[in-house]
């Protein structure tokens, strides 16, 4: 116990030193007196001055190609010590003095003299609305899982971040995009907010009764649409040319469902409409005479956060135009959030075999993006109905209907028995399994009167592809390429889409499979946590309790969307799931009781993990 007391004291000192002081001006206020206060001409493209350092240009190329850091993301997350203008002037002088051929050590010296450490723009922040015992804990009957629920609730404090005042005063010195409210970040190398990650994080926060934090994160995104015109991939200026699956409207819907605050949705309508129309206007293609949307990046050059990696994969292309096309395909795949996967490969034979040089993301019509935009239109129509805007409600119901008709005409495949991505180059469906093939079930983008027929088809498809045979969850594809969104990796959002989609079908068979898969995911994640005391970005479909790997970076822990999905499913299945190893968890609970409520509140997840490491095994 002596070591534990020292540990608690150290954490207490850290907490006292980092007490949050939130003084930043909110960039967007929602008035109860003006439900439609945002005019169209208020939306625009934000001029990121720091982009000339972090997004493109000779300085970025020189530093990233020198490979000073193991992770290319490190450099573009470092703070400028001088203004962008002075930094570029100094760089030009530096290059001239070195005859444009500086050594690696000389480049490192320049970086050390002009950039600070990464991540200095954010302070660790304990959410002010965090509560020790949210109601979902009482829905969990198994004592092991109940203790796990407490630990997961504590992790929100580990992932809380607040921007320093200097970010708002001197935004040009940072690559981070200023936002008014604190955030919950995914974890690991992802030290800023990410767009689609935040949907599952926010749902987890709402189940944890952290309504103020959840609302603050949504308001951040609303302010970004207002300032920039769309929500970038993540909270950095170097993501300026790409977004991610548009789940902002669904975030608002989730918040309203939990809080019954209809006015919040009504006040956000102009912004939500703008984001919807942004995707329609910038991402629409034609397939079989129907309008559908694709992922499409609008920037130039390699990804700044993976610069040298992209340059290296482009070496097989001989022209500047071909290389640029390759960069666009990679960044468009990043916009999907599923970077990278054989899902985006179209080789010369029209199949999904290949590598990153075969990426043709912009030529693939993805099922889930179109399904999500259908969902957005339905939710916007619902919010207009709440506001009494009947004409606008009808307008967005009509838009939703047109998207659903296009999904049915182009993406539904009767022979496969599900929806399939569509190959625009070869004008054919891509009959390869991806969980997103079933995403219309999640958002109900199908004729509900045909639920029985669709259920039979989908269950047959699942059986034909042996999707129920994986102990660790349904993998993202059935093709092992070494890319992180391929077999054997399995991801919390994809499990959520599958499980909630099958549940929505409503047939006894679909609901039974949904429940089995949902509970299996909870148990497998629990086993991984019991062994490692960590939540992971991705897991291993082939091993119960195993975490994933592969891709461009190492295993990441945290982890925002994994926490969110598990918390929601502990609330959903907590009365039903039972584990056998209850003794160790009971010992953990007794020890925490001895420590007392005050100590637990201070030490939080850190002490909880220390306890588990020493007594749970």
N, C-alpha and C positions, 0 to 999 in steps of 0.2 A: 504493500500500500504506500510505502514511502515514495517509490518512483511515480506512482499515480498522483500523489499530492503535489510533487514537483511539477508534473506535467500540467495539472490543473492550474497551478500558480502561473506557469509560463503562459498558458493560453489566456488567463485572466489579464495579465499585463498587456498582451497583444491586443486584446479586445478593448481595454481602456485606452490604449494609444491610438486606436483606429475608430473611436466613436464618430459616427457619421454626422456631418454638418451639411445639410442640403440647403444651399442658398442660390442655386442656379435658377435663372428666370425660365419659366415654362414658355416654350415656343408656340404652344397651341392651347388655347383655352376653349372649353365647350360651354357656351352660354345656354342657359335654360330659356332665354328669351328669343334666341335666333336660331331655330333648328336648321336653317339652310344658309348659314352665314358665309360659306366659302364660295366665292365666285370663280368661274372657270379661268379667268385671266390671272387668278392668284397662283395657279399652278405653273411651275416652270422648272427649268433646268438650273440646278444650283452650280455656281462656278467654284469648283474646288481648286483654289490656288495651289494647294499642296500636291495636286495630281501631277504637276510637271516634274515632281520629284519621285512620287510613288507609283505612277501609272504608266509612264512611258519615258522615252528619251535616253540620251547617251549616258547620263549618270547611272540610271537604273540598269542599263545594259552592262556597263563596265563593272559595277559592283556585283550584280547577280552572276555574271559569267565568270567572275573570279572565285566564286563558290567559297566565300569566307565563312559561311555558316552551314551546318549540317542540314538545317531546314530553311529553304528559301524564304519562308514566311517571316523569319526573324528580322531580316533587314527592313522590310516594308512596314513592320510594326514598331520601328525605332523612331523616337522623337528627334526632330530637328533642333539643333542648338542655336541656329541662326535662321533668318528668314529664307524662304525659298529662293528669292532673288540673289541674296548674298551667297547662298550655298552654290547656286549655279555659276555665279561669277567666279567663286573660288575654284570650282571644279574645272571650269574652262582654263583658268590660269594654271592649275595643277597639271592638266593634260598637256598644255603647251610646253610647260617646263620639263615634262617627261617625254616629249616628242611623241605624244599620243600612245606610248607603249609602257605604261607604268607596270612595275612588278606587282605581284600579289601582296607582298608586304607593304609596298607603298600605298596600294589601294586601301589596305586595312588601316594604315595610319591616317589616311584622309577620312575614312569613315569614323574612326575613333575621335577625330578632332571636330567632326561636324554633326555627329549623331549621338544621342543618349541611348540608354538601355531600352529594350522593348517593354511594352506594357506599363510604362510609367504614367500613362494618362488616366489610369483607373485605380481607385482605392477599393480594398475589400470592404463590403458593406453588409451589415446585418439588417434584413428587412424589418421595418418598424412594425409591420402587421403580422410578423411571425408569431405563432402561438405554439406552446409546447405540446398540446394535446388536441389537435383538430378532430372533428367528429368522425372522420373516416377510420381512425384508429379503433373506435368502439365497434365498428362493423366487422372487425377481424377476430375470429374466434381462436385460431391456433396461436399459442403463445410465442412460438418462434417467429411466425409471420407478423404478429403484433409488434414484437420488438424491432423487426425489420422495418415496419411502417414508421416507427418512431425514428429510426436511423435515417430513413429516406427523407422524412420531414426535416431532420436536422441538416441534411445536405444542402437544402436551399440556402442556408446561411453561408456555406462554403462557396457557393456559386454566385452570391450576390456581389455586384460591382456598382460603383458610383463614379461618374466622371469628375475629375478634379476641376475646380473653378477655372484653372488656367486653360483648359480645353475650350471653354466658352469665350475666354478673353483673347486667346491666341490660337484659333483653330488652324491657321496656316502652318503651324509648327507640328501638326500631327496628321497621321493618316486616318485616324478614327473620325467617324461622322458624329458631330455633337448631337446629343439628344437631351431633352429636359429632365427625364426621370431615370432613376437607377434601374438596373436590369439584372436578370438571371442569365448567366452565360452558359453555353453547353459544357465547357470544361476542357482540360488538357491544353492543347495548343490553340484552342478556340477561345480566346480571352475577350472577345467582343460578342455582341448579339448576332445571331443568324436568323434569317427570315423564317424558313419553314420549321426549323428546330423549335422556334418560339411558340408555335401552335400547341405542340404537346407539352412544352414547359408550362404554358399558360393554363392548360387544362389541369395539369398537376397542381399548380398554385391554387386554382379555384377549388379543387378538392381539399386542399390544405387550408382553405378559408383565408387565403392571402389575397383578398379582393383588391386592395389598394395597389399592391405590387403588380398584379395582373393588369389592372386598368392602366397603370403608369406605362407598362411596356406597350400596350395597345396604343396609347396616346403618342408614344415615341414614333411608332410606325405611321400613325396618321399624320404627324408633323412632317415626317420624311416625304410622304406622298405630296403634301402641300408644298414643300420646299423644292423637291427634286423632280417630282412628277411620277415617280414609281419607287418601289422599295428595292434597293440593291440586294444581291446575294447575301451580304453580311454588312456589318457596321464599319466598313473601311472604304475610303475613297477609291481604292484600286479595284473595287468590284463595280465600278461605275457603269459598265456596259451590259450588265446582266442582272436579272432578278432571280427569283426562285418560285416554286409553285405558289400561286397567289392565295394565301390562306388568311389574309387580314380580315376579310368579311366573316370568315368562320371564327376567328378570334373574337370579334365583336359579338357574334351570335352566341358563342360559349359564355361570354361575360353576362350577356343579357339573360340567358337561360338560368344562370346561377343567381343573379342579383335581382332579376325582374325590373331592371332599370331600362325600360324601353326608350327613354329619352336619350340615353347615351347613343343608341343605334341611330335614332332619328337625326341627331345632331351630326353624326358622322356620314350621313348618306352621300353628300356631295363628293366627299373624298373617296368613298367606296365605289361610287359610280365611276369616278375618274380612273381608278386603278383598273377596274373591269374594262373600260373602253381603251385604256392604254394597251392591254394585252390584245384585245380584238384588233386595234388599229395597226399594231406593230408586228404581230405574230401570225396573222391569218394567211392560210394557203388554201388552194382548191384541190379537192380530191373527189372524183366521181361526181363533179358538179355541185358539191357541197362545200361550204366554208367551214374549215376547222383550223386549229391553231397548233403551232409547233414551238419548240424552244429555239430562241435565236438571240445571239449576242450581237451588240452593235459597236463594240470597241475594236481597236486594232492592236496587233502585236501579241506576244505571249502573255500568259497570265502572270502578273507581277509577283504573286505569292508562290508561283511554281515556274519561275522564269527559265532557269537553265534546263529544267526537265523538259519544258515545251520546246525549247530551241533544239535540244538533242533529238527529240522524237521527230522534229521537222527535217532532219538531215537527209532523209530519203527523198524529199521533194526538191526538184531542181530549180524551180523558178520562185521569185519573190511572191508572185500571185498565188502559187500553189501552197507555199508556206503560210501565207496569210489565211487562206481557206482552211488549212489545217488548224491554225490557232483558233479560228472562229468555231470550228467543229468542237474543239476541246472546251471552249468557254460556253458554248451552247449546252454541252453535256453537263457542265458545272451549274448552269442555270436550272437544270432539272433536279439538282440536288443529288443525283445518282452518278457521281463521277468517281470512278469510271466503270464501264460494264460492256460486255458483249452485246448488251441491248442496243447499243449505238453503233455497232459494227455492220457495215454493208461491204462485203468484198466484191471482187470482180465477178464472182459467180452468183451474187445476190443473196448470200447466206450471212450468218452472224459469226462465222469463224474469222479469226484474224487478231489484230492488235490495235493499238491506238492510231496507227496510221490509216486504219480502215474506218475510223469514226466518221459517220455521216449523220450526225444528230439533226441537222437542219432539213434532212430529207426523210425524217421519220415522224409521222403523226402519232403522238403519244396519247394513250387512252386517258391517263389520269389528268393531264392538263385540261383536256376538253371536258372531262367529267367535273373537275373543280370549277371551271368557268360556268358550266350549267348550274352548279350548286350556288355559286356567287349570285347569278341572276335570280335564282329562286329566293335567296335570302334578302337581296336588295328589294325584290318585289314585296316580301313579307314586311320589311321595315317601312316601305312606303305605305303599305296597308295600315300599319300601326299609326302612321302619321296622317292617315286620311287622304293621301295623295292617290286617288283611284286611277287617274290617267297614267301616272308613272308606274303604278303597280301593274297595270295591264301591259304597259310597254316592256317591262322586264320579265313578266310571265311569258310574253310572246318571244322575247329573246331566248329565254330558257327552252321554250318548246322547239325553236329552230335548232338550237345546239343539240338537244336530245334527238331530234330527227336525223341530224348529221351523224351523230354517234351510232345510231341504229343502222343507218344506211351504209356507212363506210367501215365502222370498226367492229360491229357485231358480226361474228362468224358462225354460221349455223353448223358447219361441219365440225369445228373445234368445240362448239358449245359454250363459247364465252366471247369476250371482246379481245381484239388483237390490234397491236400497233400496225400502222400502214406504211409501206415502203413507197415513197413517191417516185423514186428512180425507176424501180422495176414494176411499179403499179400493181402491188400485190400485198396481201396481209402477211405479217411476220409471225408465223406460228411457232413462237418460242415462249416458254413460260417466263413470266414476270408477275409478281404479286399485283402489280398495277393493272394487269388484264382484268382483274375483278373489282377495280376501283369504282365502277358505276354502282355496284351494290352498296358501297359505303355512303355515297351521296344520293342514292336513289334516282340515278339518271337512267331510268328505264320505265317501261309501262308496268305500273304496279299490279295491274290486273293479270299480268302474265307471270306473277311470282312463282306459281307452282311449276310452270314449264321451265322457267329460267333456273329454278332451284335444281330440278332434275338434270338439266344440261350441265350446270356448273359442278354439281357433285360427281357427275360422270367424268368431267374434265379433270377434276382433282384426283379421282381414282386412276385415270389413265396415265397421269403424270407421276403417280406414286408420291403425292405431296404430303400424305399422312405418315410417311415412313421415316421422317427425320426426327430424332430424339430431341434436338435442340431448337426446333422451330422450322418454319418453311423458309428455305433459302431464297435469295433474291433472283437467281437464275439456276439452271441445271447444267451450266457450262463453266468449268473451272479454268480460268485464264490467268489467275494471279491478281486480277483487278479486284478491288475491295467490294464492289457491288455485284460480284459473281459468286457462284458456289465456292466455298461452303458458308459464306458469310450470311448472317441473318440480322435484320434490323428492326428495332422497335416500331417505327412508323409503318413498315410494311406488314408486320404482324397485326398492328392496330387496324389497318385498312382491311385486311382479310377477315379478322375476327368480327369486327363491328359490321362489315358488309354481310357476312353470312348470317349474323344475328338479325340484321334488317330484313332479310328475305322472309323470315317468319315461319317457314315450314319446320316441322319437328326435326327432320333430318339435318337441315342446315343449322338450326339453333343448337342441336346436340354437338355437331362438329365445332361450331363456334365456341361453345363452352369448353370443350376438351382442349382445343388449341389455346384458348385464353389461359386456362388453368395450367397447361403445360408450360407456357411461356413464363408465368409467374414462378413456378417451381424451378425451372431451369435457371432463371435469373437469380433466384434465391440461393441455389447451389453455388453459382459463381460468386455471389457475395459472401457466402459462408466461408468459401475457400480463400478469398482474396481481400475481403473487406472493401470491395470497390464495385461501382457500377460502370459498365463499359459502353462505349459508343456503338459497338456491334458485337455479335455473338457468333458461335459456331453451330451451324445446323446439325452437323454430324456427331456432335458430342454434347450430351446433356450437361449443362453447367459450364461449357467451354466458351471462352471469349474469342472474337475474330481477329483477323490479321490481314496482311497483304496491302496492296495499294501503295500510295506515295509517301506515307508516313507511318509511324509506329502506333501501337495500341494506345488509345486515348481513354482516360477514365474521367469520371464526373458523375453521371453524364446526363445532361438536362432532359433530353427526350426519353431516355430509358427510365429515368426517375418518374417522369410524368405519366408514362403509360402504366408502369407498375402501380403507382399510387391509385390511378383510376381503376385498375383492375383489382387491386386489393379491396377497394370500396365496393366493387361490383361482385366479386366472388368470395369476399372475406368470410362469409358465413358458411361457405361450402367447402373450401379447401382445408385439408387437414394434413399435417406432417407428423412423422413418427418421433423425430428427435426433439422432444419438447423439454427434456431435462436441462440441457445446457442453457437454453433460452431462459428458463425459469431462474437459473442461477444468475444470469445476466440481469434479469429484472430485479431480483432481490438486492443485488449489489448496487444497482442504480438507486433503488429506494433508500439504501443506507447513505449514499452520497448526499441525498437531499435535493429538493427541487431547485434551490438556488444554484447549487454546483452544476446540476445538469443544464440549467439555462445558460450558464457561462461557458462551460466546457463544450456543450452541444455534441455534435457528431464526433469531434476529435476524441473526447473521452470515451464515448460509446464504442468507437472503433478500437481503442486501446483495450477496453474491457473484453470485447469480442475476441481480440487477438490472443488474450491470455486465458480466457475462461470458456470460450465457446467450443473450442476444438475438443 
